[in-house]
Amino acid sequence: MENPGTVWTCPFDFAEGLEFDPLLRQLMTEAPIARIRMSYGQGEAWLVTRYEDVRTVTTDRRFSRAAVAGRDFPRMTPAPIVQDESINLLDPPQSSRLRRLVSQAFTAPRVARMKPATQRIVDELLDGMAEHGPPADLVEHLSTRLPLTTICEVLDIPAADRTELRARAMAMMNTGAATRESAVRAKAELRAYFADLTRRRREHPGDDLISVLATARDGDEVLGADELTVMAMVLLMTGHDTSTYQLSNLTYTLLTHPDQLAKLRARPEQLPQAMEELLRYIPFRKGVGIPRVATEDVEIGGVTIRKDDTVHVSYLAANRDADRFPDPDRLDLDRPPSPHMTFGWGAHHCIGAPLALMELQLAIGTLLSRFPRLALAVPAAEVRWNDESIWRYPYELPVTW
């Protein structure tokens, strides 16, 4: 292993389509536990990239998310995205209480009840795309509309508010130094909006997801006002962001891997397994997310991480670890199932993953069945990719059929 005294400069700004970040690849090979310096935040951090090491950091309670609160930690965005009261900055057992409460909104029966409404939205959007005729921009007709419409209907957010809320959520994700002021303002505006909305839902609950969270109980425990506000914000942002971008990424990946697409068309019942492999394979974001802090000295992979050191993990790198996934850079929809880390791991595995999976599978399955000759309408090299945000996705995805 490379001398851990070496410090790598890691802007994590690679944005060439959905190619894997060559800097991450180099770190995985030369320094799987590396000291890094990032574009924003004070000091240095460790970056862990091996699957087993990532699993250790995300499950070992000597690595604390709660200790990140209030720190100017090394990160990719000018201002931190995460809220100090967020479930994402709690450790077990404190986070376990919130997860028990919030998970009541994402049980299998509840997600199953959301499926018909999601199918109706998918059908309506694809009807509109068919009426428009080829070529059509999948981003405009499906990707930007379905997740936002679905999560806003699930949260019962008025239609008139949705466009502005999405713009604020996107402003928080930008990585440019000049965007700090607008990101901080957007975060405060979102918080104020959801503080008012959650207060009203607690007073007059309905059938929506916020009302479910507001009235959820674990014994005598309920979500506090700030906890409910932040959770509603997180649901909006993660409920539309990742699904929006992944719808485009999934479609692009299938259309640029015709042999794999042919397999899926021949055996559409294999979509759930295929979806797991696609999610493993696609580098849907850049770099890293929220770090942890070591609460004591810990040795991992022959490297000693000192107490109070900041530690980042890369789920993207873990998903391409050859020790876990043979021939990891090959998309193989017949790959035997093996847990990937796209939805995180351990105490901070995404609670909303069942809803996201249901939505993505419905959308991709319906898209492929409705348009059996679906293809890119431009050469793959002409697709324009976002380079301003932590997310990786095409600005437009022209398709024909």
VEXSE-595329 format. One record per residue (C-alpha): residue in three letters; x, y, z. Coordinates in nm, 4 decimals. Layout:
N
ALA,X,Y,Z
...
END
This chain:
401
MET,0.0000,0.0000,0.0000
GLU,0.1084,0.3580,-0.0697
ASN,0.2537,0.5558,0.2177
PRO,-0.0558,0.6978,0.3943
GLY,0.1428,1.0182,0.4493
THR,0.0747,1.1095,0.0861
VAL,-0.2191,1.3510,0.0508
TRP,-0.4255,1.3287,-0.2672
THR,-0.6072,1.6348,-0.4054
CYS,-0.9619,1.5208,-0.4809
PRO,-1.2009,1.7705,-0.6427
PHE,-1.4153,1.4778,-0.7621
ASP,-1.5316,1.6840,-1.0590
PHE,-1.5107,1.4137,-1.3270
ALA,-1.8185,1.4396,-1.5507
GLU,-1.7514,1.2393,-1.8681
GLY,-2.0843,1.0718,-1.9269
LEU,-2.1195,0.7717,-1.6972
GLU,-1.7567,0.6655,-1.7259
PHE,-1.6046,0.5669,-1.3935
ASP,-1.3963,0.8439,-1.2332
PRO,-1.0289,0.7687,-1.3153
LEU,-0.9146,0.9333,-0.9912
LEU,-1.1315,0.6954,-0.7896
ARG,-0.9940,0.4076,-0.9951
GLN,-0.6367,0.5203,-0.9202
LEU,-0.7107,0.5481,-0.5478
MET,-0.8698,0.2022,-0.5423
THR,-0.5558,0.0606,-0.7008
GLU,-0.2764,0.2623,-0.5404
ALA,-0.4176,0.3855,-0.2085
PRO,-0.7405,0.2103,-0.1042
ILE,-0.7183,0.3932,0.2281
ALA,-0.5926,0.7386,0.1324
ARG,-0.5447,1.0831,0.2831
ILE,-0.7351,1.3353,0.0714
ARG,-0.7885,1.7084,0.0445
MET,-1.1179,1.8307,-0.1019
SER,-1.2408,2.1520,-0.2647
TYR,-1.4239,2.2815,0.0446
GLY,-1.3958,2.2420,0.4199
GLN,-1.1035,2.2510,0.6605
GLY,-0.8174,2.0059,0.6800
GLU,-0.7825,1.6598,0.5356
ALA,-0.9809,1.3372,0.5496
TRP,-0.9358,0.9671,0.4948
LEU,-1.1033,0.8039,0.1964
VAL,-1.1904,0.4339,0.2146
THR,-1.2694,0.2590,-0.1145
ARG,-1.2614,-0.1220,-0.0669
TYR,-1.5990,-0.2931,-0.0226
GLU,-1.5075,-0.4692,0.3030
ASP,-1.3409,-0.1568,0.4458
VAL,-1.6432,0.0549,0.3542
ARG,-1.8653,-0.1990,0.5266
THR,-1.6461,-0.1765,0.8369
VAL,-1.6578,0.2033,0.8548
THR,-2.0341,0.2143,0.8014
THR,-2.1111,-0.0449,1.0701
ASP,-1.8377,0.0090,1.3339
ARG,-1.9723,0.2433,1.6019
ARG,-1.6260,0.3897,1.6531
PHE,-1.6986,0.5922,1.3376
SER,-1.9586,0.8572,1.4214
ARG,-2.1857,1.0599,1.1938
ALA,-2.3088,1.2629,1.4923
ALA,-1.9556,1.3933,1.5529
VAL,-1.9679,1.5632,1.2107
ALA,-2.2317,1.8142,1.3295
GLY,-2.0948,2.1669,1.3515
ARG,-1.7648,2.0807,1.1772
ASP,-1.6362,2.2458,0.8617
PHE,-1.5604,1.8994,0.7252
PRO,-1.3913,1.8297,0.3895
ARG,-1.6648,1.8107,0.1254
MET,-1.7628,1.8694,-0.2383
THR,-2.0096,2.1575,-0.2032
PRO,-1.9442,2.5154,-0.0804
ALA,-2.2008,2.4763,0.2010
PRO,-2.2915,2.1478,0.3704
ILE,-2.6101,1.9920,0.2315
VAL,-2.6922,1.7924,0.5428
GLN,-2.8932,1.9443,0.8313
ASP,-2.7573,1.9060,1.1842
GLU,-3.0905,1.7571,1.3026
SER,-3.1098,1.5124,1.0127
ILE,-3.1315,1.1391,1.0746
ASN,-2.8185,1.1266,0.8574
LEU,-2.6215,1.2867,1.1436
LEU,-2.7368,1.0520,1.4167
ASP,-2.5680,0.7361,1.5402
PRO,-2.7294,0.4232,1.6824
PRO,-2.9102,0.3903,1.9148
GLN,-3.0427,0.7467,1.8685
SER,-3.0901,0.6979,1.4946
SER,-3.2654,0.3659,1.5541
ARG,-3.5627,0.5436,1.7122
LEU,-3.6049,0.7724,1.4105
ARG,-3.5580,0.4861,1.1665
ARG,-3.8262,0.2805,1.3414
LEU,-4.0671,0.5725,1.3149
VAL,-3.9826,0.6700,0.9569
SER,-3.9711,0.3128,0.8272
GLN,-4.3431,0.2865,0.9031
ALA,-4.3952,0.5010,0.5930
PHE,-4.2023,0.2582,0.3688
THR,-4.3331,-0.0835,0.4659
ALA,-4.3949,-0.3296,0.1820
PRO,-4.7765,-0.2978,0.2103
ARG,-4.7624,0.0828,0.2043
VAL,-4.5275,0.0901,-0.0975
ALA,-4.7544,-0.1638,-0.2703
ARG,-5.0487,0.0716,-0.2143
MET,-4.8522,0.3500,-0.3876
LYS,-4.7911,0.1347,-0.6955
PRO,-5.1218,0.1891,-0.8835
ALA,-5.0942,0.5686,-0.8547
THR,-4.7311,0.5561,-0.9707
GLN,-4.8308,0.3349,-1.2666
ARG,-5.1023,0.5852,-1.3610
ILE,-4.8502,0.8711,-1.3608
VAL,-4.6038,0.6669,-1.5708
ASP,-4.8756,0.5805,-1.8223
GLU,-4.9905,0.9417,-1.8521
LEU,-4.6377,1.0700,-1.9056
LEU,-4.5579,0.8061,-2.1684
ASP,-4.8916,0.8784,-2.3392
GLY,-4.7719,1.2365,-2.3693
MET,-4.4363,1.1262,-2.5117
ALA,-4.6076,0.8999,-2.7655
GLU,-4.8398,1.1830,-2.8677
HIS,-4.5395,1.4137,-2.9111
GLY,-4.3814,1.1545,-3.1388
PRO,-4.0165,1.0756,-3.2050
PRO,-3.7652,1.2102,-3.1472
ALA,-3.8529,1.3110,-2.7922
ASP,-3.6485,1.4127,-2.4898
LEU,-3.6909,1.1459,-2.2209
VAL,-3.5631,1.3901,-1.9565
GLU,-3.8437,1.6328,-2.0349
HIS,-4.1214,1.3777,-2.0816
LEU,-4.0401,1.1286,-1.8047
SER,-3.7306,1.1764,-1.5892
THR,-3.7967,1.5255,-1.4518
ARG,-4.1685,1.4714,-1.4123
LEU,-4.2275,1.1251,-1.2712
PRO,-4.0234,1.1343,-0.9474
LEU,-4.1247,1.4920,-0.8635
THR,-4.4919,1.4200,-0.9315
THR,-4.4792,1.0921,-0.7387
ILE,-4.3034,1.2226,-0.4274
CYS,-4.5133,1.5411,-0.4221
GLU,-4.8343,1.3393,-0.4482
VAL,-4.7113,1.1025,-0.1778
LEU,-4.6293,1.4053,0.0413
ASP,-4.9446,1.5894,-0.0800
ILE,-4.7518,1.9014,-0.1823
PRO,-4.9684,2.1463,-0.3829
ALA,-4.8970,2.1415,-0.7573
ALA,-4.8355,2.5184,-0.7585
ASP,-4.5405,2.4784,-0.5169
ARG,-4.3579,2.1911,-0.6885
THR,-4.1473,2.3676,-0.9508
GLU,-4.0079,2.6180,-0.7019
LEU,-3.9325,2.3483,-0.4449
ARG,-3.7425,2.1469,-0.7056
ALA,-3.5387,2.4541,-0.8054
ARG,-3.4398,2.5086,-0.4410
ALA,-3.3462,2.1435,-0.3938
MET,-3.1263,2.1560,-0.7055
ALA,-2.9572,2.4779,-0.5888
MET,-2.8351,2.2970,-0.2757
MET,-2.6518,2.0351,-0.4854
ASN,-2.4337,2.2644,-0.6972
THR,-2.0571,2.2404,-0.6504
GLY,-1.9354,2.5775,-0.7821
ALA,-1.7854,2.8200,-0.5276
ALA,-2.0081,3.1036,-0.6570
THR,-2.3215,2.9062,-0.5657
ARG,-2.2662,2.9051,-0.1881
GLU,-2.4956,3.2006,-0.1124
SER,-2.7808,3.0669,-0.3250
ALA,-2.7397,2.7182,-0.1723
VAL,-2.7574,2.8529,0.1834
ARG,-3.0635,3.0621,0.0935
ALA,-3.2351,2.7673,-0.0774
LYS,-3.1760,2.5470,0.2267
ALA,-3.3295,2.8072,0.4611
GLU,-3.6297,2.8578,0.2312
LEU,-3.6940,2.4843,0.2050
ARG,-3.6721,2.4488,0.5803
ALA,-3.9204,2.7312,0.6386
TYR,-4.1622,2.5836,0.3846
PHE,-4.1551,2.2382,0.5413
ALA,-4.1699,2.3711,0.8981
ASP,-4.5015,2.5328,0.8122
LEU,-4.6304,2.2360,0.6121
THR,-4.5427,1.9751,0.8760
ARG,-4.6957,2.1875,1.1526
ARG,-5.0241,2.2003,0.9606
ARG,-5.0164,1.8261,0.8879
ARG,-4.9617,1.7450,1.2540
GLU,-5.2627,1.9586,1.3435
HIS,-5.4807,1.8214,1.0628
PRO,-5.3374,1.4879,0.9418
GLY,-5.4507,1.3310,0.6166
ASP,-5.3509,1.0197,0.4219
ASP,-5.0212,1.1556,0.2903
LEU,-4.6707,1.0454,0.3870
ILE,-4.5974,1.3539,0.6001
SER,-4.9133,1.2833,0.8005
VAL,-4.8032,0.9213,0.8433
LEU,-4.4700,1.0442,0.9799
ALA,-4.6364,1.3084,1.1983
THR,-4.8606,1.0499,1.3636
ALA,-4.6164,0.7557,1.3687
ARG,-4.5500,0.6170,1.7158
ASP,-4.2939,0.3822,1.8632
GLY,-4.4393,0.3245,2.2070
ASP,-4.4760,0.6785,2.3400
GLU,-4.2173,0.8177,2.0969
VAL,-4.3113,1.0512,1.8105
LEU,-4.1012,1.2653,1.5772
GLY,-4.0199,1.6097,1.7158
ALA,-4.1089,1.9228,1.5181
ASP,-3.7544,1.9777,1.3867
GLU,-3.7100,1.6066,1.3135
LEU,-4.0321,1.6014,1.1127
THR,-3.9381,1.9173,0.9214
VAL,-3.5956,1.7857,0.8235
MET,-3.7303,1.4403,0.7356
ALA,-3.9884,1.5934,0.5013
MET,-3.7095,1.7937,0.3346
VAL,-3.4946,1.4833,0.2975
LEU,-3.7859,1.2915,0.1456
LEU,-3.8463,1.5616,-0.1138
MET,-3.4800,1.5907,-0.2080
THR,-3.3882,1.2232,-0.2147
GLY,-3.7308,1.1194,-0.3403
HIS,-3.7005,1.3178,-0.6583
ASP,-3.3296,1.3852,-0.7099
THR,-3.1852,1.0374,-0.7289
SER,-3.4828,0.8855,-0.9115
THR,-3.4915,1.1706,-1.1645
TYR,-3.1289,1.1307,-1.2578
GLN,-3.1293,0.7520,-1.2392
LEU,-3.4249,0.7210,-1.4789
SER,-3.2171,0.8937,-1.7464
ASN,-2.8990,0.7071,-1.6500
LEU,-3.0701,0.3673,-1.6525
THR,-3.2238,0.4281,-1.9935
TYR,-2.8978,0.5600,-2.1393
THR,-2.7046,0.2623,-2.0022
LEU,-2.9472,0.0091,-2.1475
LEU,-2.9585,0.1820,-2.4859
THR,-2.5781,0.1887,-2.5055
HIS,-2.5469,-0.1801,-2.4075
PRO,-2.7644,-0.3439,-2.6754
ASP,-2.6622,-0.6985,-2.5819
GLN,-2.7820,-0.6445,-2.2241
LEU,-3.0981,-0.4679,-2.3405
ALA,-3.1754,-0.7663,-2.5650
LYS,-3.1446,-0.9974,-2.2625
LEU,-3.3931,-0.7863,-2.0677
ARG,-3.6374,-0.7637,-2.3570
ALA,-3.6245,-1.1417,-2.3962
ARG,-3.6855,-1.1964,-2.0231
PRO,-3.8723,-0.8941,-1.8834
GLU,-3.9475,-1.0880,-1.5653
GLN,-3.5769,-1.0527,-1.4834
LEU,-3.6140,-0.6742,-1.4391
PRO,-3.5757,-0.6764,-1.0557
GLN,-3.2414,-0.8601,-1.0773
ALA,-3.1334,-0.6475,-1.3745
MET,-3.2163,-0.3309,-1.1816
GLU,-2.9815,-0.4294,-0.8994
GLU,-2.6948,-0.4804,-1.1451
LEU,-2.7678,-0.1508,-1.3208
LEU,-2.7705,0.0337,-0.9887
ARG,-2.4402,-0.1276,-0.8923
TYR,-2.2799,-0.0404,-1.2240
ILE,-2.3926,0.3204,-1.2759
PRO,-2.1822,0.5899,-1.0985
PHE,-2.4880,0.8037,-1.0307
ARG,-2.3069,1.0744,-0.8340
LYS,-1.9597,1.2187,-0.7912
GLY,-1.7095,1.1467,-0.5176
VAL,-1.8400,1.1032,-0.1663
GLY,-2.1240,1.2030,0.0644
ILE,-2.1444,1.2660,0.4383
PRO,-1.8320,1.1579,0.6307
ARG,-1.7840,1.0089,0.9736
VAL,-1.5419,1.0942,1.2550
ALA,-1.3306,0.8384,1.4404
THR,-1.4088,0.8465,1.8124
GLU,-1.0901,0.6538,1.8947
ASP,-0.7873,0.5150,1.7141
VAL,-0.8943,0.2421,1.4700
GLU,-0.6813,0.0262,1.2427
ILE,-0.8242,-0.0626,0.9009
GLY,-0.6349,-0.2395,0.6267
GLY,-0.3013,-0.1830,0.7973
VAL,-0.3607,0.1925,0.8370
THR,-0.4240,0.3575,1.1746
ILE,-0.6984,0.6177,1.1661
ARG,-0.6588,0.8488,1.4644
LYS,-0.9250,0.9724,1.7008
ASP,-1.1051,1.2832,1.5595
ASP,-0.9940,1.2095,1.2011
THR,-1.2624,1.2614,0.9349
VAL,-1.3357,0.9513,0.7271
HIS,-1.5138,0.9438,0.3920
VAL,-1.6247,0.6244,0.2190
SER,-1.6916,0.5737,-0.1515
TYR,-1.9931,0.3566,-0.2266
LEU,-1.9122,0.4047,-0.5958
ALA,-1.5709,0.2444,-0.5513
ALA,-1.7117,-0.0333,-0.3325
ASN,-1.9548,-0.1178,-0.6128
ARG,-1.6571,-0.1687,-0.8474
ASP,-1.4426,-0.3751,-0.6077
ALA,-1.3179,-0.6802,-0.8011
ASP,-1.2869,-0.8796,-0.4778
ARG,-1.6638,-0.8491,-0.4364
PHE,-1.7845,-0.8257,-0.7979
PRO,-1.5782,-1.0262,-1.0513
ASP,-1.5084,-0.8256,-1.3675
PRO,-1.6692,-0.5236,-1.1973
ASP,-1.6445,-0.2826,-1.4919
ARG,-1.8669,-0.5032,-1.7073
LEU,-2.2430,-0.4606,-1.7016
ASP,-2.3846,-0.8122,-1.6697
LEU,-2.7589,-0.8405,-1.6142
ASP,-2.7100,-1.2137,-1.5451
ARG,-2.4694,-1.1406,-1.2588
PRO,-2.5607,-1.3478,-0.9511
PRO,-2.7252,-1.1254,-0.6881
SER,-2.4828,-0.9680,-0.4398
PRO,-2.5648,-0.6660,-0.2216
HIS,-2.4435,-0.3372,-0.3721
MET,-2.3996,-0.0066,-0.1877
THR,-2.5867,0.2375,-0.4111
PHE,-2.8410,0.2965,-0.1330
GLY,-2.5682,0.3119,0.1327
TRP,-2.4959,0.0589,0.4058
GLY,-2.5501,-0.0043,0.7728
ALA,-2.7374,0.2367,0.9973
HIS,-2.7635,0.4904,0.7149
HIS,-2.8935,0.2668,0.4383
CYS,-3.1594,0.4683,0.2516
ILE,-3.4956,0.4189,0.4227
GLY,-3.6811,0.5169,0.1054
ALA,-3.5071,0.2562,-0.1118
PRO,-3.8244,0.0405,-0.1470
LEU,-4.0158,0.3372,-0.2924
ALA,-3.7297,0.4306,-0.5271
LEU,-3.6959,0.0722,-0.6525
MET,-4.0701,0.0405,-0.7118
GLU,-4.0766,0.3669,-0.9058
LEU,-3.7686,0.2895,-1.1177
GLN,-3.8819,-0.0635,-1.2010
LEU,-4.2293,0.0530,-1.2989
ALA,-4.0929,0.3306,-1.5181
ILE,-3.8240,0.1282,-1.6959
GLY,-4.0471,-0.1778,-1.7377
THR,-4.3314,0.0276,-1.8836
LEU,-4.0985,0.2295,-2.1055
LEU,-3.9453,-0.0826,-2.2610
SER,-4.2811,-0.2536,-2.3125
ARG,-4.4489,0.0566,-2.4584
PHE,-4.1606,0.1302,-2.6962
PRO,-4.0105,-0.2021,-2.8139
ARG,-3.7816,-0.0246,-3.0651
LEU,-3.6629,0.2467,-2.8265
ALA,-3.3195,0.3840,-2.9221
LEU,-3.1067,0.6942,-2.8830
ALA,-3.1980,0.9571,-3.1413
VAL,-2.8440,1.0986,-3.1456
PRO,-2.4991,0.9375,-3.1252
ALA,-2.4071,0.8621,-2.7626
ALA,-2.1114,1.1014,-2.7921
GLU,-2.3526,1.3927,-2.8516
VAL,-2.5466,1.3491,-2.5259
ARG,-2.4710,1.6468,-2.2964
TRP,-2.3888,1.5666,-1.9338
ASN,-2.4297,1.7749,-1.6195
ASP,-2.1009,1.9078,-1.4808
GLU,-2.2337,2.1512,-1.2182
SER,-2.3750,1.9248,-0.9494
ILE,-2.2815,1.6303,-0.7306
TRP,-2.5197,1.4229,-0.9463
ARG,-2.4303,1.2717,-1.2832
TYR,-2.7033,1.2759,-1.5471
PRO,-2.7743,1.3928,-1.9034
TYR,-2.9310,1.7345,-1.9567
GLU,-3.1352,1.5854,-2.2410
LEU,-3.1791,1.2285,-2.3633
PRO,-3.3250,1.2331,-2.7184
VAL,-3.4886,0.8990,-2.8009
THR,-3.6747,0.7533,-3.0942
TRP,-3.8827,0.4386,-3.1395
END
